[in-house]
Amino acid sequence: MRAQIADGPLLRIPAFRWFFTGRLVSLMGSSMAPVALSFAVLEASNSAGDMGAVLAANTIPLIVFTLAGGVVGDRFSRRLVLVVSNLGAGLSQAVVAFLLVAGPYHLWTLILLEAVNGTLTAFTTPALRGIVPDLVGPDRLQKANSLLGSVRNATKILGPATAGAMVATAGGGWAIAIDAATYFFAAVCLARLALDTPPPSGRRSPLADLRDGWTEFRSRTWVWLTVACFGFVNFLQVGIWRVLGPLIARDTIGETAWGVVLGANAAGVLVMSVAMYRIVLRRLLPVGQLCVVALAFPLIALGLHANFPWLAAAAFVAGLGSGVYGIAWETSLQEHIPREMLSRISSYDNLGSFVAIPAGQLAAAPVAATFGAAHVALAGGIVCVFLLLVPLTTRSVRGLRHG
């Protein structure tokens, strides 16, 4: 049975309202978790190595199991996948919270639990993208993605600050406990969605489903070309921005100003996520692809040793561009990919876009030691401009229509 899709404001649709509420609470908890976990492990072990190992244990399974998550999201009821994954993630985080609050501290136990949590997230992400078209009509996908994107970006601002306050007062373990509770709450909300009929592909073998997903992925030039370009962009952008950015800022604008720059970027994404609820674009993806070129501006500003106002402005504009593109990409996939393939295409998208990020983070410092951090940032920004314009050279991207 499919949820009844009513007219009127999105939040008046019962199924979407339950989904939105669950995502709001879950995203708030998830945005608190990295900060809380980092400080809690540091407090318990006094070891930066332990902290890095625990955080990596959560991240690596996201890459390793993302294709499996896509297959599962297309083979079974996405509602069921999301309920089970949220319950499992809540349970694993609850045990982590107990160990950090009550002790004793065991590094390998925490690593195992965080690996479980990361694995479950790998199954959650493709199902989340695939379920939205079942909740709202095709003419309101952009509005739904705008609402969900606004929540996601707002929690990225509020969550770390809330986690920092909790760590300072009650301790990181209790912040992790709240994260566990948000997973359980989200599971309850998702259980109320009337989306019980699994897609028809469940009778085929998982490997056959995976091959079919790959065939579908590579048959669409606008999908695979964009994903490939973003794989290279993320390799450059994340490595430079997250690794070299603080290094350059420390010697130029200072640590406090760098925090404001990061906040300006997040604010830009949030502002545009809200604005996209009202903006209607017939060529949604081409416009989004053009706007996301702004992602390279802060890298170029870093390379030119721009002063604080210029760097903050570049970061804000980059956030605006990312806000347009994020909603354009989500909506385009949901409109133009068959629903029975959507989770698998999403998993190939996630894998191609993010698999090179760890390599970029590891390579940034050695390359900067050879050529200079500012030179690497400037060159990386220029290369990103060209990479982000490549998809617009193809008719399949330029001609893709929205709605």
N, C-alpha and C positions, 0 to 999 in steps of 0.2 A: 504494500500500500504506500502511495506517495503522499507527502504532506499536502494539505489543501492550501493553495496559494491564493490569498485574498488580495483585493485591491486596497488602496490606502497606504498610509505610512508603513515603512518596513517593520517597525517595532510593534505594529498592531497585528502582524502575522504571528500566531502563537509559536510555530516551529522556529521561525527566525529569532523571535524574542528569547526563547530558551537557549538557542545556539549562541546568540550574542551575549547573553548574561554569563553563560559558562565560559566563553572565551575571555570576557572582561576580567572575571575573577582569576581564571587560570593564568592569563598573561601577566597579571599583576604579581602573582606568586613567582612565576618563572623569571620575571625581570629582577626580582629580589634575590633569587637563588645564587647566581655567580658571585655577587658581592658578599653575601652572607657566608657562602661556603668557603670562599678564599680566606676571610678573616677568621672563621671558626677553625679551619685547619691550621692556620698560622698560630692561633692561640693555643691549640692543643699540642702542636708538634714543634713550633718555633722553627719550621723548615720551609724555605721557599720551594725546595725540591719536592717536598710532599704536596704542597699546594698545586704546583704545576702538574704533578702526576694525577691528582684527583680530578682536576679540571680537564686534562687531556682524556682521561678515562670516559668522561661524559661526551666529549666531542668526537672522538674517533669512530664510535659505532654509528654516528649519524651518517658518515660517509660509507662505511662498510655495508650497512644494512639498508641503505636508502632504496636500492632496486627491489629488494625483497618487500619493502614497505609498499612500493607501487603495485606489485603483483597482488599482494593481500588486499589492498584498497580497492582493486578492480574485481577480485574474485568473490569477496564476501560483502555483507552489509557494512557500509561505511559507518553507520551508526554504531553497530556492534564493535567494529574495530576501534573506534574512538572511545567507547565506554570501557572496553577491556584495557586499552593502553593507558587511559587516565587512571583507572583503578590500580594497575600495576605500578605506574609512576608514583602515585600517591603512597602506595605501600613501601616502595623502595626509599622514598624521601623520608617517610615516617621513621624507618629504621635508622637512616642516617642521622636524623634529628635526635633520636634516642641515644645513639652512640656518642654524639657530640655533647649532649646535655648531661647524660648520666655516666658516660664512660663505660669501660676503659677505651682508650683510643687505639684503634688497629688500622694501620694504613691500608693493608691489602683488603680488608673488609670494606672500607670506604671506596676503594678503587672498584671492587666488584659491584657494589651497589650503584655507583654512579655509571658504570658501564651498562648495567641493566636499565637505568633510567634513560641513558642516551639511546640504547637500542629501541626502547619503546617509543621514543620521540621520532625515530626514523620511520616507524609505522604510522605515527600520528599525522605527520606533515602531508604526505600525499592524500590521505583520506580527507583532511580538512579542505584542501583545494577542491576535491571532487564532490564534496557534499553540498557546497553552496548553491550550485544550479538546481538542486532538488528542493531548495528552501524558498527560492524567489523566482519570479518569472524572468525570462531572458532579457526583457526590456529594463530590468532593474538590477542587473548584475553589477554594473558600475557603482550604483548607489550602495549596494550591499558591501562591495569591496572597499568603498570609501569609508563607510562606518567602521568596518572591521580594521581597516588600516589606521584610522584615527585612534581607535582604542589601543592597537598595538604600539603605535608611536608615543601615545601619551604615557603608557605604562613604562616605556623605555626611559622616560624622564623621571616619573614619580617613583618607580620601583627601586632603583639603586639608592635614591635619597632616603626612602623609607627603610630599606635594608641597613643603610649606614646608621640611621638613628637607632634601630633595634639592636644592632651589634654593640653600639656604645652603651645602651641601657640594659638590655636583657641578655645579650650574647647571640652569636651567629646561629647556634643550634636552634634557638626558638624561632628565628626567622625561617630556617629550613622547615620547621614544624608547620609554620603558616603555609609555606609552599606546598607541603604535603596535603594540608587541608583544602587548598584551592583545587588540587587535582580531584579529590573526592567530590567536592562541590560540582566541578565541571562534569564529572561522570553522571551525577544525578540529573543535571540539566540535559545532557545529551541522551540519557535514557528515555526522556520524554518525547523525543523526536519520533514521529511515525514514519520511519523509513526502513522497513524491515525486509523488503525484497532484495536479495543479492543480485548483482549483475549476472548475466547469463554465461560469462566466461569461466565460471567456477568448475565446469566439467573437464576442461583441458588441463594438461599438466602445467605446473608452474614454469618450467623451462619454455614450453610452447607459448605461454602467456608473455614471458619475458621477450622472446623473439618477436612476437607480434607487436609488442610495445616498441621494440627497437625499429622494426620495419615502419611502423606508423610515425615514429619520431624522425627518422631520416628521410621520409617521403615528403616532409614539409620543410621547404628551404627556410621559410621565415622563422621556424622554430629552431632547427639545428644550427643555423648560421648565427642567430642571436645568442644562443647558449654558448657556442664556441667562442664568440667574441667576448662575452662576459667572463668566460673562464680565464682568458688572458687578462682582462681588465681587473678582475678580482685578485689575480696573482700580483699585479703591480700595485693596485690601489690600496688593498688591505695591508700589504707588507709595508708600503711607504707611510701610509697614514697612521697606522697603529704602532709601528716600530720606530720609524725615523721621525714621525711627527713630533712626539714628545722630546726626542733628542734635539731637534732643531729649535723647538719652542723654548726649551730650557736655556739655550744660548741667545735667544732673541727676545721673545715677548714675555717669557717667564711661565712658570707652572700654573699660576692662578689664571692668567689670561688664556692659557691653553684650555683650561676647563671651560671658560666662557665660550671659546671657539667651538668646542664639542657641543655645548648647549645650543649655540646658534644653528649648528647643523641639524640637530634633533628638532629644534623649533621650526626650521624650514620644512622638514618632512611632515611635521604635524599640521602646520598651516595649510599646506597643499593637499594633504589627505582630507582635511575638512572641506576645502574649497572644491575638490573634485566631486563632492556630492551634488553640486549645482551645475558644474561646467559640463556642457554636452559637446562632444567632438566626434564628427563622423569618421575622421581618420585618427582614431584614438591611439593606435600603436605607433604610426609614423610620427605623430606629434610627441608622444612620450619618448620615442627613441631620440628625437632631436633635443628634447629638454634634458635628457640624462647626460648629454655631453658635458653639462655643467659639473658633473662628478669630477672632472679633471681639473677644474679651476683651483680648488684648494691646494692640489699638488703643485701646480704651477706657481701659486702664490708662495708656498713654502720654499720652492726652489729659488725664487727671486728675493727671498728674505723680506717679504712684505710686512709692513707694520701691522699692529693689532687690528685697527679698524678694517683694513683691506682684507686681512686674512679671515676675520669674522664675517665680513660681507660675502666673501667667496664661499665660505662654509655654509652660510644661510642660503645662498643661491643654489649651491649644490644640493642642499636639502629639498628646496622647492622642486628641482628637476627630478630628484629621486622619488619625491612624492607623486609626481605625475606618472613617471614610468612604472612604479610599482603597481599602481592601480590599472594602468593600461595593459601591462603584461598579464596580470591575473585575469582581468576581464576578457582579454583576447583569447587566452587559452580556454577559458570556460565557454566562450561563444563558438569557437571554431574547432575544438577537439571533441570527438564523440565521447559521451559520458562514460561509456564502458571502457574507454582508453585513458581517461583523464588522469587517474592516479599514476599509471605507468609512465605517461609522458611527463608528469610532474616529477617523478623520481629520476628520470634521465636528465631533466632540467636541473634538479638539485645537484646531482652528481657532477654534471659537466660544469656547472657554475661555481661549485665550491671545492672541488677536489684539489685544486692547485693552491688554495689559500694557505695551508700550512707550509708549503714549499716557499711561497712568497714571504711569509713571516720569517722563515729560517734564513732565506737568502738576503734579505734587506740589509742586515748589519754588515756581513762580510763584503758585499758589493759597495756599500757606503764607505767602508774602511779603505777601499781601493780608490774609488773615484770621488769621494766626498758626498756627504748626505744631501746637500743642497743640489748638487749636479744630478744625483740620482732622482731626486724628487721632481726636478724640472723636466728631465728627459722622460721620466715615467708619465708625467702629466701630459706631455705632448703626444706620446705614443697612445695614451688612453683616448685622446681626442680622435685620432684616426681610427682606432679600433671601434669606438662607439658610433662612428659615422658609417662604417662598413655595411651594416644591415640595410641602411637607407639606399645603398647602391643597387639593391635588388627590387624588382617589381613586386615580388610576393610580399615584401614588407611595406613598400610605399602604397600599394594598392589595397591593403587589408582594410576592410570597412568594419565599423562598429555598429551594432544594432541590426 
